[in-house]
Amino acid sequence: MEQMDAKLLYADHFVRTPWQKGAIENINKRIRRFMPGNTNMAGVDQSQLTALAHHLNSTPRKCLGFKTPAEVFTTLCRKQDNHIPCSQA
């Protein structure tokens, strides 16, 4: 398996930070619309995962002022003096 330099974020214990649990459950619900819980991931190809990611990142969110995650990410990239190329957004 190829290793990636990726940061993983975990919710803290539910008792101390209940607001994190809601965000995780929300994204899980969005993913389950496309991939039921019993989906065999071995049968899911990269193009399907890319399409799902594109859909999720192109959906406006209330918590982002009805902007899409892609729009917010691109804006942050541009503010970071191009530390992350905006073409990757």
Short mmCIF file of the C-alpha atoms (twelve columns), coordinates in Angstrom:
data_MODEL
# 
_entry.id   MODEL 
# 
loop_
_atom_site.group_PDB 
_atom_site.id 
_atom_site.type_symbol 
_atom_site.label_atom_id 
_atom_site.label_alt_id 
_atom_site.label_comp_id 
_atom_site.label_asym_id 
_atom_site.label_seq_id 
_atom_site.Cartn_x 
_atom_site.Cartn_y 
_atom_site.Cartn_z 
_atom_site.pdbx_PDB_model_num 
ATOM 1  C CA . MET A 1  0.000   0.000  0.000   1 
ATOM 2  C CA . GLU A 2  1.281   3.452  -0.898  1 
ATOM 3  C CA . GLN A 3  1.993   5.731  2.061   1 
ATOM 4  C CA . MET A 4  0.679   9.263  2.032   1 
ATOM 5  C CA . ASP A 5  1.775   12.295 3.979   1 
ATOM 6  C CA . ALA A 6  -1.723  13.022 5.286   1 
ATOM 7  C CA . LYS A 7  -2.953  14.434 8.553   1 
ATOM 8  C CA . LEU A 8  -5.681  12.428 10.271  1 
ATOM 9  C CA . LEU A 9  -8.110  14.105 12.604  1 
ATOM 10 C CA . TYR A 10 -9.966  12.147 15.245  1 
ATOM 11 C CA . ALA A 11 -12.836 13.299 17.391  1 
ATOM 12 C CA . ASP A 12 -11.952 13.611 21.046  1 
ATOM 13 C CA . HIS A 13 -13.874 11.559 23.568  1 
ATOM 14 C CA . PHE A 14 -17.579 12.243 22.948  1 
ATOM 15 C CA . VAL A 15 -18.290 13.435 26.498  1 
ATOM 16 C CA . ARG A 16 -15.866 16.355 26.242  1 
ATOM 17 C CA . THR A 17 -16.468 17.430 22.629  1 
ATOM 18 C CA . PRO A 18 -19.946 16.464 21.399  1 
ATOM 19 C CA . TRP A 19 -19.830 19.004 18.537  1 
ATOM 20 C CA . GLN A 20 -17.126 16.946 16.790  1 
ATOM 21 C CA . LYS A 21 -19.278 13.815 16.766  1 
ATOM 22 C CA . GLY A 22 -22.050 15.598 14.864  1 
ATOM 23 C CA . ALA A 23 -19.692 16.714 12.105  1 
ATOM 24 C CA . ILE A 24 -18.332 13.198 11.675  1 
ATOM 25 C CA . GLU A 25 -21.805 11.650 11.622  1 
ATOM 26 C CA . ASN A 26 -22.933 14.229 9.072   1 
ATOM 27 C CA . ILE A 27 -20.173 13.390 6.618   1 
ATOM 28 C CA . ASN A 28 -20.708 9.662  7.185   1 
ATOM 29 C CA . LYS A 29 -24.382 10.108 6.302   1 
ATOM 30 C CA . ARG A 30 -23.422 11.944 3.109   1 
ATOM 31 C CA . ILE A 31 -21.007 9.170  2.121   1 
ATOM 32 C CA . ARG A 32 -23.583 6.444  2.876   1 
ATOM 33 C CA . ARG A 33 -25.930 7.980  0.291   1 
ATOM 34 C CA . PHE A 34 -23.449 6.756  -2.318  1 
ATOM 35 C CA . MET A 35 -21.904 3.784  -0.538  1 
ATOM 36 C CA . PRO A 36 -24.084 1.775  1.849   1 
ATOM 37 C CA . GLY A 37 -22.393 0.491  5.010   1 
ATOM 38 C CA . ASN A 38 -22.033 -3.000 3.552   1 
ATOM 39 C CA . THR A 39 -20.146 -1.797 0.447   1 
ATOM 40 C CA . ASN A 40 -17.149 -3.970 -0.381  1 
ATOM 41 C CA . MET A 41 -14.408 -1.391 -0.848  1 
ATOM 42 C CA . ALA A 42 -12.392 -3.863 -2.940  1 
ATOM 43 C CA . GLY A 43 -15.005 -3.364 -5.650  1 
ATOM 44 C CA . VAL A 44 -14.804 0.429  -5.597  1 
ATOM 45 C CA . ASP A 45 -12.386 1.917  -8.097  1 
ATOM 46 C CA . GLN A 46 -10.496 5.191  -7.944  1 
ATOM 47 C CA . SER A 47 -12.824 6.940  -10.392 1 
ATOM 48 C CA . GLN A 48 -15.787 6.244  -8.087  1 
ATOM 49 C CA . LEU A 49 -13.901 7.598  -5.069  1 
ATOM 50 C CA . THR A 50 -12.831 10.667 -7.045  1 
ATOM 51 C CA . ALA A 51 -16.431 11.299 -8.136  1 
ATOM 52 C CA . LEU A 52 -17.623 10.985 -4.527  1 
ATOM 53 C CA . ALA A 53 -14.921 13.376 -3.295  1 
ATOM 54 C CA . HIS A 54 -15.820 15.860 -6.036  1 
ATOM 55 C CA . HIS A 55 -19.497 15.683 -5.101  1 
ATOM 56 C CA . LEU A 56 -18.792 16.148 -1.377  1 
ATOM 57 C CA . ASN A 57 -16.389 19.031 -2.004  1 
ATOM 58 C CA . SER A 58 -18.797 20.749 -4.419  1 
ATOM 59 C CA . THR A 59 -21.818 20.738 -2.109  1 
ATOM 60 C CA . PRO A 60 -22.447 24.070 -0.339  1 
ATOM 61 C CA . ARG A 61 -22.467 23.826 3.455   1 
ATOM 62 C CA . LYS A 62 -24.368 25.991 5.907   1 
ATOM 63 C CA . CYS A 63 -21.393 25.901 8.313   1 
ATOM 64 C CA . LEU A 64 -19.234 27.451 5.557   1 
ATOM 65 C CA . GLY A 65 -21.636 30.289 4.846   1 
ATOM 66 C CA . PHE A 66 -23.152 28.287 1.968   1 
ATOM 67 C CA . LYS A 67 -19.791 28.069 0.232   1 
ATOM 68 C CA . THR A 68 -18.436 24.737 -0.922  1 
ATOM 69 C CA . PRO A 69 -15.469 23.087 0.822   1 
ATOM 70 C CA . ALA A 70 -13.555 23.475 -2.464  1 
ATOM 71 C CA . GLU A 71 -14.186 27.237 -2.499  1 
ATOM 72 C CA . VAL A 72 -13.039 27.608 1.105   1 
ATOM 73 C CA . PHE A 73 -9.951  25.486 0.470   1 
ATOM 74 C CA . THR A 74 -8.999  27.498 -2.612  1 
ATOM 75 C CA . THR A 75 -9.407  30.760 -0.697  1 
ATOM 76 C CA . LEU A 76 -7.182  29.473 2.109   1 
ATOM 77 C CA . CYS A 77 -4.556  28.328 -0.386  1 
ATOM 78 C CA . ARG A 78 -4.389  31.765 -1.917  1 
ATOM 79 C CA . LYS A 79 -4.020  33.360 1.521   1 
ATOM 80 C CA . GLN A 80 -1.105  31.068 2.378   1 
ATOM 81 C CA . ASP A 81 1.217   32.729 -0.147  1 
ATOM 82 C CA . ASN A 82 0.974   29.695 -2.391  1 
ATOM 83 C CA . HIS A 83 2.373   27.177 0.134   1 
ATOM 84 C CA . ILE A 84 -0.191  24.789 -1.363  1 
ATOM 85 C CA . PRO A 85 -0.646  25.176 -5.124  1 
ATOM 86 C CA . CYS A 86 -4.185  26.332 -5.847  1 
ATOM 87 C CA . SER A 87 -4.274  24.014 -8.850  1 
ATOM 88 C CA . GLN A 88 -4.631  21.149 -6.344  1 
ATOM 89 C CA . ALA A 89 -7.778  22.671 -4.844  1 
# 
